[in-house]
Amino acid sequence: MKVTLLTLGCKVNQSEVASIEAGLIQSGARIVGLDENPDFCVINTCSVTSKSDYQSRQLIRRAVKTGAKIIVTGCYSELNAMEIKGMKDVIRVVPNSDKSSIIKLIANDSSSSLSIAAVRGPGHGRSRYFLKIQDGCSYSCSYCIVWKARGASRSIDPEAVIEQVRQAAEYGYKEVVLTGIHLGLFFYQVHSGKTMGLSALVEKILSKTSVRRLRLSSLEVNEVDDRLIELMKSGRLCRHLHMPLQSGDDYVLSLMKRRYKSGVFTDKVNKLVSEIPEIAVGTDLIVGFPGEGDREFGNTISLLERLPLAYMHVFPYSERPGTEAAGLPGKVDGVLKKRRAQAARELAEDKKRRFADSLINKEFNVIIEEDPKEFLGQAGCTGITDNYVKVFIPAENTGLPNDYPAGSVLDISIRGLKQGIAVGKPVIKP
C-alpha cells in the first residue's frame, strides 16, 4: 500500500501528519511521493489566509491527477466540507477531531492509531520532534477563522506528553518542539482538583525526561510568565520565543480583539532580552488591517524600530469570510497594503541582520538538521542553535563533514554571515 502525505500550514499540522505517517508505517504502508503513483493521498489543509485556501485547493487538484484515492482533512476542509466532498476521487473528508481514523481507513485495521513519529527517527533526516500538546482556541480574534475550524481549547494529558517526550529522546531526537493551535492555553486537571498549566508542564518535562533541548512554538505575550523565563536560563529550554504582535497600535489591536496593549508587549520583550543573553524573540505582524490609517501604521513601525527583535513575519491582511473583521469599515487599498508590507519587510530584514551580527564570535550548541550537502555553493552541513539561528558549517571548517549527519550535536563559533546565513566553525573543547 503506497501513501502520499501532503500538508500545509502550521507546526500543528506538521505534527499531526508526522503521527499519521508513523501509524501508517507501523501498519505496513509505504510512504511515497506524489509522482510515485500512490494508492492513497492524504492532504492536511490550512485556512489561515485566503492564500492558504488557494494552496489547499491546488494540492487537492494535483493529487486528483494521480488517480489516487483522496482523503482530505485540516482547517480548510473543516470549513468547506461539502465543496470538497463533491470533488473527483475524494473518498472522505475527515474532521480535525478524528484524524486517527485516517490510519484505520487506509490500513483497514481497527487497532491502528496515531503514533509517535519517532519511529523514523533522526537517522532519516529528522533532528526535531514536533509534539502537539494542545488543540483549538477559546479566543476569537476578529480576523481569525481557525478557532471555528478547530473548536474550543483542549489539552493532552501531561503524563502522555511526558511519555512521548521520553520516547522521542530514546529514539535519538535531540530536540522536542511543543506545539498547539494556542499553546499558551494548555491547562489540565491532574488530580484532586489540582491543575497544570504550560509552565508547570515544561518544568516537569525537564525534570522527568532526558531530552537535550525543549522548544516552545508560538505564545501570546500574556502567557510568558516569570516561571518560563527562569526555566529558559536552565540551558535546556531553548532561548527562543515567538510572540505575535500583529499591530503596534492600540486602536488597531482593539479592533483585532487582541488581549494586550503595545506597552505590555514592549515591556515583556525588553524583560526577556535583558534577563536572557542571546535570546531570539520573533513576532508576527499584520499590515493593512481595516481601520489602520497612516498614523496607526506609523505607530506600529515606530514601536518595531525600538524593539530588540530577532526576526519578524509580515502578512498583508487577508479577509476571511465569516469573521468579524470582514465587516469592519476602513478597508485599506490593496496597493497601499503592499507598500506597507514592503516597508515592514525591509525593517524585518534589518532586524534579522542586526541580530545575526550580534552573535559573531560567540559560541553555540547546534543540532545538525540535514546530512552534509552543498549549500551556498559549498559542501557542508546546516544546523539550528537553541536561539533559532540557522548556521551553515562549511566542510572546509570541519575537515570531515560526514562526521556530522542529521541529528548530531556540534559546538560552533559563529564566524560571519554569507547571504544572510550565519557561518560557523566547530569549537574543539578539551
N, C-alpha and C positions, 0 to 999 in steps of 0.2 A: 504494500500500500504506500503510494507516494503522495506526500502532502506538502503544499507550499503555504507558508505563513507570511502574511504581509501586515504591517502595522504603521499607523500614522500617529503623530501627536506626542503626548506627554510620557514621562517615565513610568507612570502607572500603566499605560498601555503596553510599554515595553516589558514591564514586569509580568503582566498578565500573559502576554504572548510567550515569554520565556517559560512560564509554568505550563502552559498548554503544550508547548514543544516538548518539554521534559516528559509530561504524561503520555504524549503520543509515542515518543521513543520507547518508553517503558512498555508500551502496548504493542511494540513491534513495527511501528510505522517508520518510513524513511523520509526525512525532511529534505526537500529538493527546491531548486529554483523554479521560477515561473516558466522558464524556457525548457524544462525537462519533462514536459507532458505529465503534470501531476494528476492524480485521480481526484483529489480534493484540493480546494484553495480556501483558506480561512483568511478573512480580511477584517482587521480590527480598526474601525474607522474613528475619525475625530470630527468634532463640530465646534471647535473653539473660535474659529473665524469663518467667513464666507469662503476664503481660500481653502481651508481645511475641508469644507463641504465639497468643493470642486475636486480636490485631490482624491477624496473618498470615492466620488462617482467615477473618476478616471481609473482608479485602481480596480473597481468592480468591472468596468468595461474591458480593461486589459485582461483580467482573469477570465472573463466570459469567452474571449477569443481562443483560449487554450482548450476549450471543451471540457474542462474540469467541472466537478460539482462544486458550487459556490456556497459557502457559509459566511454570512456577514454578521458582525457584532460591533459593539462600540457605540459611542455617543451619537454619531450621525445616523446610524441605523435605528437607534432608540427613538429618535425624534422623527424619523421618516420611514417607519417600518412598512407601511402599505405601499409606498412608492417602490421600495427595494424588492418587496415580495413579488411585484409584477415584472421584475427584470428577468431576462432569459437565463436559465441554468442556476438561478438562485434557489437552492432547495430548503434553506432555513435562515431566518433572521433570529438570532439568539440575543435575548436581553442581557444587559450588563450584569444583572444579578444571577445569571445562570450559565456563566461561561464554562463551568466544569462539564456541562452537558455536551460540549463540542467534542471532547475526547471520547465520551461514550457513543456519540453519534457516528464518529468516524471509525473507531475501533470496534464498535458493536460489542462492547464489554461493559457490563453494568458495574463492575468493580473499579473501573478507571476513574481517576480524579486528578485535580490539579496537583502538581508535584513540584518539589524543589528543582529549580533549573540547573542546579549544580551538577546534575548527572553528566553534563557535557564538560563542565569544569573549565578552568583557565587553560588547560592543555589544548583546548580547541579555540584559543584566541580570546578567551574571556578572562579579565582580571578583576572585574567588579560585578557584584551580585545585587540586582535591584529587587528589593523586598517590599511589597505593598502591605502596609500595616493598617491602612485606613481607607475608606471609600466614602463617596458622597460629600455633600456640603449643606450645612444648615443655614448658611447665609444666602443672600440673594442680591449680589451687586447688580446694579441696574443694567449693565452692558452684557452680563454673562448668561449663557443658556445652559452651561454644563450642569448646574445644580438641578435642572429639570431632568436631564438625561441620567444623572447618577443617583438622585434621591437624597434623603437626609443622611447626615454623617453617621457612620458606624465604624467600629474599631475591631481589630483582631485580638483574640485572647493573648495577653502578654506571654504566657508560657509557650504558646505556639510560636510566637515571634522569636523568643529566645532559642527555642529548639531549631528553628530554621536558620538563625544566625550561626548556631553551633555547627549545624550540618554544613553550611557554606564554608566555614573555616576549616572543617575536616576535609572537605573536597579540595582545598587548596586556594580558595578565594582569599585575597589579601584585604579586600575592602567590601563592605556591605553598605548599600545606599538605602536608607529608609525613605519610602515614598508614600504618597497618598494624594487624593484629589484635594483635600485640605488637611495636610499633615498635622498642623498645629491643633486640630480638633480631636486628636487621639485622646480617648477618655474611656476607661474601662473599670467596671466594678469588679474588684478581685475577690473579696470575701468579707463577710460580716459588715457589709455596708461601706467598707473602705474602697477608695477609688485610686486609679493610677493614671496620671497624665503623661505627656510626652517626656518631660524632663526626668521623671522617676523611671520611666521605661528605659531611657538611654542609660541612666546610671546603673540599672540592673543588668542591661546587656553587657556593659563594660566590665561589671564585676563577675558575671556568670559565664562569660564566653572568652575565648582566646583570640577573637577576630582582631587583626592587626590595626585596621582602620575602620571607623564608622562615620558615615557621612549623612547629612540631612538634606533632603531636597527642599523645595520652596516653603518658607514660613512667613506668615504675616508678622509685621513689626511688633504687635502686641503679644505675640506668642513666644518671643525670645526673652526668657526670664533670666534672672541672675544665676540660677542653678545651671542652666545650659551654658552660660558664659564661663562659669567656673569649670565645668566639665571640658570645655574646649582647651583649657590650659593644661589638661592632663597629658596631651600628646596623642591620644588615640581617637578622640572625637575631632574630626577634620576642622581646621581653621578656615571654614568657608560657610557663608550664609547667603542664600538668595532670598531677598525680601522685596516683593513687588511694591513699588511706589505708585505707579500708574499716572499720578499727576503731582506736581509740586505746588499746586494752587488749592487752597482750602475750599473755595467755592466749587471748583470742579470736582474735588473729592466728595463733597456733599451730594452733588448730582449723581456721582457714581455709586453712592451709598457705601463708601468705604468707611471703616470704623476707626479712623485715626485722623489726626491733622498733620500737616507738614512738619510742625515743630517737634512732634513726638518722633517722627521718622528721623529727623536731623539729630536729635539727642541720642537716639539709640545707635545710629551709625557711628557717631563720634565716640560714644562709650566703648563700642566694640573695638574700634581702631586704636583707642588709647590704652586699652587693657590687654589686647591680644596682638603681639607683634606679628607682622606679615599676614594678618587675616585678610581674606578676599571677601568683600561684601559686594554682591551684584544686585541688580534690580531690573524690573520691567517698567516700561513707560508706554502709555497710550497717548498718541497725539491726535488732535483734530476731533476730540470728543464734543458732542453738542453742547454749546454754551461756552466753549473755550475761545475767547477772543484774544487779540494781540496782548493785552495786559496779562491775562491768565497764562498764556504760553510763555510770556516773558518771565513771570514769576517762577514757572517751572524750570526754565533754563538757568535762571539766576541761582536757584536752590541747588540744582545739579552741579553747577560750576563750583560751588563751595564744598560739596560733599566729597569725602575721600573714597570714592567707589573704584572697584577693580574693573568692572565691566557693566554694560547696560544693554538690554534688549529693547529695541524700539519698534513699536507696532502702530501703524496708522489705524485709527478707529474703524472697526468693521461692524456695520449694523447687522444685528441678528433679529430677524422677525420673531415676535413673541416675547421680547424683552422690554422692560420699562423704558430703556434709553432710546429704543426705536421711535417712541412717541414724543421725545423731547424736542422743544424748539431750538433754534440757534444752530442748525446744522452747518458744518464747515465745508466750504467749497473744496472739491477734490484736488484742484491744483495747489491751493493753499495748504491743504493737508500734506501733500507730497513735499512741499517746500519745508514745512515744519519738521517732517520726518527726516529729511536730509540734514537739516541743521542739527537735530538731536543726534543723528548717527555720526556726524563729524565730531561732536563732543564725546560720544561714546568711544570712538577710535582714539581720541586724545587721552581719555581716562585709562583705557586699556594699555596704551603705550607707556604712560607715566607709571602705572603700577608695575609693569614688567621692568622698566628701567630701575625702579627702586629695589629690585631683587637681585641685580647684578652683583656678583662676587659673594653672594650668600649661599649657604648650603641647605639642601632639602633632601628629603627622602622621596623617591619616585617609584611608583609601581608601573612597570612596563605594560602597555596596553596591546601592543601588536608585535608579532615576530619581526626580526630585522628585515628591512626592505629599503628601497630607495625613497628618499623624502627630501624635498627641496634640492633636488639634483645631486644628492649624496646618499651613499649607503649608511644605514644606521637604524636606530630604534626610537620610538616615542613613548613617553610616559606622562603620568599626571602626578603633580605634587599634592600634598594634603590640602594646600590652599588653592587648588583647582587651576594650576598653571600647566598648560601643555608644554612639555620640554622635548626637544629633539637632541639625541645624543649621537653625533656622527661616529661612524666606525673608526675613523682616524683618532678619535678621542678615547676609544675603548680598547683598541688593539684586537680584541676577539669579540666582535659583536654577537656572534652566535651563542655566546655565554649568557646572553640576556634575552631569553624568549619571553613571550607574553606571560604575565603573572609573576615574573621575577621582581625582586626588590633591589634598588640601587641607590646609594648615596651619591649625590651630584652637587656640583657647584655651577650656578648659572653664570656663564662667561660672557653672554651678549645676546643680541637679537638678530634674527635673519628673517626678513619678510614678515615681521611682526610676531614671529615664533621664538620663544626662548631657546637658547642653545646651551646645553650642559656638558660638563666633563665629569667623569666618575671621580669620587674622592676616596682614596685608599687610606683607610684608618688602621692604625696599629692594633 
